Amino acid sequence: MFVRVQGQLVDSYPTPSPQAARGTLLRITEIGEEVLNRPCREITEFGTPELAKLIDDMFHTMHIAEGAGLAANQVGIDLRLFVFDCLDGQGGRHVGHILNPVLEQPPTPERRLLDAPEGCLSVPGARMTVPRTDRATVHGFDQNGTPLTIEGTDYFARCLHHETDHLQGSTYLDRLSKRDRKEALRQMQDRREQVYAERTRREAKMTAALST
């Protein structure tokens, strides 16, 4: 398996990531909260300790929730930022963060949609089939303001698209029919407590591991 960190190949990378190990747990917002329903603000100040800590905390929170990506508004922060630690379906792992991302998809004649199950940490316990393009690219910046381009295929392309949607004030539920949206909310109601219990268990396990 190959690993790319911030788009660059590396020999190996630990799990949990160093960012996750440094971070602390944040509360994940749920569908229906206002911060998820509006476009996030552009980041204009780079390289701050506060920004570095937020990224570490988001990695930690994503790891505990067993997510592949996490947008800032999913932890209640109105900023255009997401983190990811995601497999691409072809044996590759992609780890990183991107600020002020702009999504680029293949031109319409070359665009191929894949139907696949998709979940969201802000819709705990639900999974529904959503069509996404099999390739996606995001252009933005790293936490120090250096220009950054991240390319993804298959599941990682889905992740990039999903997280960019969040920063536009949209969730994958907005791509579903009314019937499927209702089914997703039913799944969430049925499984939500189990999901939160598992997150609590994982946080306790990680805390114990890091303290030894």
ABEGO torsion letter per residue (X at the ends): XBBBBGGBBBABBBOBBAAAAABBBBBBBBBGBAAAABBBBBBABBGBAAAAAAAAAAAAAAAAAGBABBBAAAAGBBBBBBBBBBBAGAGBBBBEBBBGBBBBBBBAAABBBBBBBBBBAABBGBBBBBBBBABBBBBBBBAAGBBBBBBBBEAAAAAAAAAAAAAAGBBAAAABBAAAAAAAAAAAAAAAAAAAAAAAAAAAAAAAAAAX
